[in-house]
Amino acid sequence: MNMSDSSYRKLKTKYSNRKGINIGQELIAPCLAGEPKLYRRGTGYFSSSSMKAYAQSMSSLIEKNVKFEIICSPVVQDKGLIEILESNSTKEKKLKNVLALSENIVLDAIGFEKNKENVSYRSKVLSYMIASNQLEIKFAIPKTMEELITEVSYEELYHVKNGYFEFHNGDEVAFEGSFNETERGHSKNIESTLVFRNWIDNDIERLNETKAEVDDDWNEVNSEDLNIYPLGDEILRKIKKIASKTPPINPNPPPTPPVIPPDPPDTGLPYDLMPHQDAALEKWRENDYKGILALATGSGKTITAIHQAVTMAEKETLCVIIAVPYIVLAEQWVEVLNEYGVVPYECFGNSKKWYSKLENAIGRFNLNIKKFLPIIVVNATLNGKKFQSQLQKIENSLHGEILMISDECHHHANRNIIKKLPKAKYIMGLSATPWNPGDKESESILKSYYVDEVYTYSLQQALDDDRLCQYNYNIHEVELNAEEEEEYLRLTKIISVLYKQKENGLSPEKQSMLDNTIFKRSRLLDGIEDKFNVLDNLLKVKKPSPFKLFYCGSGFQASYDDEEDLHIEKDSISIIDRINEILSNRGWDVSKFTSEESHSERRNVLKTFKNKTINAIAAIKVLDEGFDVPMCDEAYFTASSSSERQWVQRRGRILRKSDNKEIAVVHDFVITKTSSTSDFRDLINREMARVNAFFKSCTNQDQIEDQIKVIKKTYSIEEQKGELNG
């Protein structure tokens, strides 16, 4: 269904389920396609099956916040009602159990007792909409029925079938007929309904009458005839407990029409470059159109690169290949490219979607028919055989040149990957931190392709130039318990021994042992118990509010038993799940954002984060790069990262400017408390390296300077010149 259209304006005055006509498809679906602000409905019966006519578009309806209000009879089957009436003695008991039956029907419709895998898409939609107050259900019980003296018949049930739609542009559509809000009512029973539209003069009176009838029932104006009961608090709690925190993902989304890139590109320059962007491109051109631009997160890397690409495409036959690490990041590039009038060939996901299109385009490019070939590809696809086979054709072309743009180019610091990058005349690498200080191997590999880092625009420069949001820095000191200290020292001893042996070369087995031990020690520090205790205490006095990030370690919290060794995964809970549990217990609506979630799930998490459906994201490393959440104003760093790249990337997530965002806040969980100064000095030094980096750029140095001095004095850490004064 094509959303956000006005096909409802072509509605007829009457519909009936005869000769293949489907009221759901012919009346309800077109109205919902217009994205109304309200659909209010009176119906004898309601079921999730009614969504069948428009289920594929429910995600769009949720996103556009279409409000559904349904008032219906409290029971689906007469038999069930009669059994209740006959088995209960008092009016109060009978009424209580009638409503309980009704609410159980709702629970059944959302698949309450089913395994998650067995719950249908529309049932998931129904539970999500109820939990988020986008769907409100009320039960109408005639007062004659509430007397409950004799057996009731259908004549004594609430049995109306009317409703209306209100649209944002002022249009209104009402209907009155015989169909219920069920699949049978929409498509199977022989039903009919009359339709009234407020842009048709002859319809206005009947439309207003129908609207008034529905509104009176909804608002319990007919108090002499009806009593109205909303879903009870207990049933709502049950639904909210099982409902997804993010809009359910449609397993069978409607197909999207293919997009053909324009040739030549209808390019424009929608953005004026800032001085640092102009300077970066000038240095790149001076270096023979090769090199890495080390631009701080949030300083406009994407626009800088695209601006250069479209400028070059206007002057020569050009293939632009943009390589990125993640699909979500690729989609962000596509959006900005579109703003420049460029529609790239999207080489990610199932190859059936892009391979033949790309092959045909390359053929036209090689024949000099096509003058501009924009391609965006994720690294995994770029390294694959199918893309490599097409890349060779571009490289062997007698016409045009290749401009290679690599976002987060540090991902290419691998000798096998670097060999597969395009043989390009023009090469531009982008990364806030191409390599960590001292990582000579990564530096050497990257320079073998990208030549050199030709321009640097640091996070501090971006802050000084007011390109990023200022931030306050909070240090939360945490301590190792006795078991954690013992295990840390054991792992450190193994690492020390292996490092000494490394001078003479390590066997593959010992190198693997070294790598695994370092990893194990890192996960130990990420999941120490006191971090959870300190976080929980912080949240005791903090009300849940939107746009908060929680960075977690990627492993499992350590558990100990009577054996000598530490067990990382046995009988353990993942660190992110532990943090999720703390947040949920404190009333936060939180979603995980990890590599375990699908691309679609992560995209939906970001959508719900931006529209405040959830107020927090608990993330692992996958959020470090390329995910644009400028409205985020507060971040909690519980992972004990010693990677400068991660420091820069993670701060960059919350330092992007956004409307109504005056200052950002960083919470850093720092290990400072141990039983021994000498044994743990190296650990504290690594922690304080991160503290120093965060401290130098924060706005509240006066507040935390004394705290840092005490830590350094305790562990005899020498202060470098200018360390505490920025």
PyMOL commands that set and color helices and strands:
alter all, ss='L'
color gray80, all
select helices_A, chain A and resi 7-10+23-33+48-53+55-63+78-87+91-109+116-118+121-131+143-147+154-156+183-188+201-218+233-242+275-286+301-313+327-339+351-353+355-366+379-382+385-395+409-412+415-418+440-450+459-464+482-502+508-526+529-540+575-585+599-610+621-623+644-655+681-697+701-714
alter helices_A, ss='H'
color red, helices_A
select strands_A, chain A and resi 14-16+38-43+67-72+135-142+161-166+172-177+192-197+226-230+290-295+318-324+345-347+372-378+401-407+426-430+453-457+471-479+548-551+590-593+616-619+634-637+664-673
alter strands_A, ss='S'
color yellow, strands_A
deselect
rebuild
show_as cartoon
